[in-house]
Amino acid sequence: MFYEITFSPTGGTKKSADLLSDAWKEKAEIDLMDRKADFTKIFTAEDICLVAVPSFAGRVPAVATERLKQMQGNGAKAILVVVYGNRAYEDTFVDLEDTLKESGFQPVGGAAVVAEHSIFREYAANRPDEKDALQLKEWSQKLKEKAENGGEVSFPGNRPYKPLGAIPMIPRAEICQNCGKCVSRCPVGAISMADPRETDAEKCIVCMACVAECPIQARKVDPAILAGAKSRLQSALEGRKENELFL
Ligand SMILES: Cc1cc2nc3c(=O)[nH]c(=O)nc-3n(C[C@H](O)[C@H](O)[C@H](O)COP(=O)(O)O)c2cc1C
């Protein structure tokens, strides 16, 4: 069985995973965003799992790691997909690889894919675009062949990994119609149904799912904080970066 396992707060990771799954006729999907789901899934050595995560500050989002650790790979083949917003993915692959190996998966291939930056939306806007789509569908076939034939693969990154740091960009809303969409979508339960304007800063992972989900675009990061972060990262975010295939 082929599984597409994704953690995709704003849709870029899911879009990339769908393109890279093109070669498989049937797939089962596991959504790591769903805080109410049971992730204690047991796979078999015949299974192939494409696992796609976004890079957050060069690492796998901690909640995605926690949920992947509940799974038992039992020798299932893993295709690692790291999606990033045109800056850099740093240690995301090795972070994901170690988690998957610890859970009993066998990495056989992967891809780094550039997608629209979920905080600074003007960078890599609309990517994966048509050019990416053609490339990723072609790579899907190559990854399928590699997964079926087996064999080692090596990924870039450093151990120990970059330390996980808090990102002080909690989205908040001034106006709100209390529709509760952000409350349901939040992967960590950081938004209260009683008053969705409030976000629990201890729980929030700044993934931007609530910002993308809000039907009236009410949720925003403080513009001054956003401008400061953008000016620090600007030069690293510029220019078109290319996707990479690992076989
Ligand atoms: C908290 C946070 C940290 C991020 N860190 C990085 C990063 O280190 N490098 C990078 O290139 N993009 C970074 N991004 C951009 C995302 O990796 C990219 O937009 C990705 O496509 C988001 O996936 P999604 O659309 O599935 O939510 C970050 C985004 C967020 C929200």
The ligand as an SDF file (V2000), in Angstrom:
LIG
                    3D

 31 33  0  0  0  0  0  0  0  0999 V2000
    7.5260   28.9760   11.5840 C   0  0  0  0  0  0  0  0  0  0  0  0
    8.0380   28.8620   10.1790 C   0  0  0  0  0  0  0  0  0  0  0  0
    9.3830   28.6820    9.9430 C   0  0  0  0  0  0  0  0  0  0  0  0
    9.8710   28.5820    8.6380 C   0  0  0  0  0  0  0  0  0  0  0  0
   11.2070   28.3860    8.4390 N   0  0  0  0  0  0  0  0  0  0  0  0
   11.6880   28.2840    7.1880 C   0  0  0  0  0  0  0  0  0  0  0  0
   13.0830   28.0610    6.9570 C   0  0  0  0  0  0  0  0  0  0  0  0
   13.8780   27.9060    7.8710 O   0  0  0  0  0  0  0  0  0  0  0  0
   13.5250   28.0380    5.6670 N   0  0  0  0  0  0  0  0  0  0  0  0
   12.6770   28.2020    4.6090 C   0  0  0  0  0  0  0  0  0  0  0  0
   13.1360   28.2000    3.4790 O   0  0  0  0  0  0  0  0  0  0  0  0
   11.3360   28.3490    4.7950 N   0  0  0  0  0  0  0  0  0  0  0  0
   10.8300   28.3810    6.0500 C   0  0  0  0  0  0  0  0  0  0  0  0
    9.4790   28.5360    6.2490 N   0  0  0  0  0  0  0  0  0  0  0  0
    8.5740   28.4710    5.0950 C   0  0  0  0  0  0  0  0  0  0  0  0
    7.9190   27.1090    4.9660 C   0  0  0  0  0  0  0  0  0  0  0  0
    8.8630   26.0650    5.1100 O   0  0  0  0  0  0  0  0  0  0  0  0
    7.2490   26.9410    3.5950 C   0  0  0  0  0  0  0  0  0  0  0  0
    6.4580   28.0520    3.3030 O   0  0  0  0  0  0  0  0  0  0  0  0
    6.3950   25.6890    3.5070 C   0  0  0  0  0  0  0  0  0  0  0  0
    5.9130   25.5790    2.1920 O   0  0  0  0  0  0  0  0  0  0  0  0
    5.2180   25.7260    4.4460 C   0  0  0  0  0  0  0  0  0  0  0  0
    4.4520   24.5540    4.2790 O   0  0  0  0  0  0  0  0  0  0  0  0
    2.8720   24.5640    4.1950 P   0  0  0  0  0  0  0  0  0  0  0  0
    2.4910   25.4400    2.9970 O   0  0  0  0  0  0  0  0  0  0  0  0
    2.5190   23.1470    3.9870 O   0  0  0  0  0  0  0  0  0  0  0  0
    2.3720   25.1680    5.4460 O   0  0  0  0  0  0  0  0  0  0  0  0
    8.9740   28.6540    7.5300 C   0  0  0  0  0  0  0  0  0  0  0  0
    7.6020   28.8410    7.7760 C   0  0  0  0  0  0  0  0  0  0  0  0
    7.1370   28.9430    9.0790 C   0  0  0  0  0  0  0  0  0  0  0  0
    5.6610   29.1180    9.3140 C   0  0  0  0  0  0  0  0  0  0  0  0
  1  2  1  0
  2  3  1  0
  2 30  2  0
  3  4  2  0
  4  5  1  0
  4 28  1  0
  5  6  2  0
  6  7  1  0
  6 13  1  0
  7  8  2  0
  7  9  1  0
  9 10  1  0
 10 11  2  0
 10 12  1  0
 12 13  2  0
 13 14  1  0
 14 15  1  0
 14 28  1  0
 15 16  1  0
 16 17  1  0
 16 18  1  0
 18 19  1  0
 18 20  1  0
 20 21  1  0
 20 22  1  0
 22 23  1  0
 23 24  1  0
 24 25  2  0
 24 26  1  0
 24 27  1  0
 28 29  2  0
 29 30  1  0
 30 31  1  0
M  END
$$$$
